[in-house]
């Protein structure tokens, strides 16, 4: 720690006075695939990153005690910030602000994005490296977590907060999304027993292998088929009333498939942005979805450049 001179005395100078850090994390539109594998603790998901973010701003302040968070209900972010501060061995007061474009309780990884953005902001302010593995070690003590710590599409053990595999990247797709309403408490949802049979678990293993191949081949049609099947299999756990209607619309407009927020309230139709009649198809899909659900939102999935 550096020193400052006051009245002839050398006193410790606070290392982090006024330090500010900013961090961001993307959200998801549900999952391309989610279920349970035959192995023990086999709960997994395959992420579907979209262009919506949570941004965290962390500013140290010697005039406060602990971490003051805004909005006030996002106490998980404050708890995470305090855990990281404790690791430094310092006694630091701070303000944490979370600005998110992700609705809460809908299955868009809003809480995961908030926490990952917070960890990155605190790390940036305090000069502490925050690789994914270090962030995960803290998140395990807080809640199940989506795989938004990693770029691209990943297979992730969300209840264990552990990466299973990096699958790669896909061309950007459009998602025409509907919301069935209400909110889902992800922590409570992940405590529910999973009613998947041994045959279901074998099918999930087969679907995961297919998904890995499809991402590697950048096969959007196959990705859409797998996403639709995953949404259908999840009906036994958390049924969507509009799923069959959304599948019908998808088939009618020639969409790639239907993607679900398996622990949320959102359903979406996947569209290939490279198709020649994309704009007409988007308009037709949005109109059909609006007839089903009223409000419709359009999202773009994120693509990632990992080089050749």
CORTAWO-V45890 format. One record per backbone hydrogen bond with DSSP energy under -0.5 kcal/mol. CO is the residue of the C=O (numbers start at 1). NH is the residue of the N-H. E is the energy in kcal/mol with one decimal. If there is no record, write none. Layout:
co/nh/e
CO/NH/E
CO/NH/E
This chain:
co/nh/e
2/13/-2.8
4/6/-0.5
4/11/-3.2
6/9/-2.2
9/6/-3.0
9/11/-0.7
11/4/-2.9
12/14/-0.5
16/19/-2.3
19/60/-2.6
21/58/-3.0
23/56/-3.1
25/54/-2.5
27/50/-2.1
28/30/-0.8
30/48/-0.6
31/260/-0.7
33/46/-2.8
35/44/-2.2
39/42/-0.9
42/37/-1.8
44/35/-1.9
45/156/-3.1
46/32/-2.0
46/33/-0.9
48/29/-1.9
49/302/-2.2
50/27/-0.6
50/52/-2.2
52/27/-2.7
53/101/-2.6
54/25/-1.9
55/99/-2.9
56/23/-2.4
57/97/-2.7
58/21/-2.7
59/95/-2.9
61/64/-1.7
66/68/-0.5
66/94/-2.3
67/69/-0.6
68/96/-3.1
70/98/-2.8
71/74/-1.9
73/75/-1.6
74/77/-0.7
74/78/-1.0
75/79/-2.7
76/80/-2.4
77/81/-2.5
78/82/-2.4
79/83/-1.9
80/84/-2.1
81/85/-2.5
82/86/-2.3
83/87/-1.2
84/88/-0.9
85/88/-1.2
85/89/-0.7
85/90/-0.8
86/89/-1.0
90/92/-0.7
93/61/-3.1
94/68/-2.7
95/59/-2.7
96/70/-2.4
97/57/-2.5
97/99/-0.5
98/100/-0.5
99/55/-2.8
101/103/-0.5
103/106/-0.6
105/184/-1.6
106/265/-1.5
106/266/-1.0
107/30/-1.4
108/28/-1.6
109/113/-2.7
110/114/-2.3
111/115/-2.3
112/116/-2.6
113/117/-2.6
114/118/-2.3
115/119/-2.6
116/120/-2.1
117/121/-2.4
118/122/-2.8
119/123/-2.3
120/124/-2.4
121/125/-2.2
122/126/-2.5
123/127/-1.1
123/128/-2.2
127/129/-0.5
131/134/-0.7
131/135/-2.0
132/136/-2.9
133/137/-1.6
134/138/-1.0
135/138/-0.9
135/139/-2.4
136/140/-2.1
138/141/-1.5
139/142/-2.0
139/143/-2.2
147/150/-1.4
153/167/-2.3
153/168/-1.4
154/47/-2.2
154/156/-0.5
155/164/-2.5
155/165/-1.9
156/45/-1.9
156/158/-1.2
157/161/-1.2
157/162/-1.8
158/145/-2.0
162/157/-3.1
165/155/-2.9
165/167/-0.6
168/153/-3.4
172/273/-0.6
173/301/-3.2
174/176/-0.5
174/271/-2.6
175/177/-0.8
175/299/-2.6
176/269/-2.1
177/297/-2.2
178/267/-2.2
184/186/-0.9
185/189/-2.8
186/190/-2.4
188/191/-1.2
189/192/-1.6
193/195/-0.6
197/201/-2.3
198/202/-2.0
199/203/-2.2
200/204/-2.6
201/205/-2.0
202/206/-2.0
203/207/-2.9
204/208/-2.5
205/209/-2.0
206/210/-2.3
207/211/-2.6
208/212/-2.4
209/213/-2.0
210/214/-2.6
211/215/-2.7
212/216/-2.1
213/217/-2.1
214/218/-0.6
214/219/-2.7
215/218/-0.8
218/220/-1.1
219/223/-2.1
220/224/-2.5
221/225/-1.9
222/226/-2.4
223/227/-2.5
224/228/-2.2
224/258/-0.5
225/229/-2.2
226/230/-2.4
227/231/-2.2
228/232/-2.2
229/233/-2.5
230/234/-1.7
232/235/-1.2
233/236/-1.0
234/237/-1.4
234/238/-2.8
240/243/-0.8
242/246/-2.6
243/247/-2.5
244/248/-2.0
245/249/-2.4
246/250/-2.6
247/251/-2.3
248/252/-2.2
249/253/-2.4
250/254/-1.0
250/255/-2.8
257/270/-2.9
259/268/-2.5
260/31/-2.2
260/262/-1.1
261/264/-2.4
265/180/-2.8
266/261/-2.5
267/178/-3.1
268/259/-2.9
268/270/-0.5
269/176/-2.2
270/256/-2.9
270/257/-0.7
271/174/-2.1
271/273/-0.7
272/275/-1.2
275/278/-1.6
277/281/-2.6
278/282/-3.0
279/283/-2.1
280/284/-2.3
281/285/-2.6
282/286/-2.6
283/287/-2.1
284/288/-2.2
285/289/-2.6
286/290/-2.2
287/291/-1.6
288/292/-1.0
289/293/-2.7
290/294/-2.2
293/295/-1.1
297/177/-3.4
299/175/-2.8
300/51/-2.6
304/306/-0.8
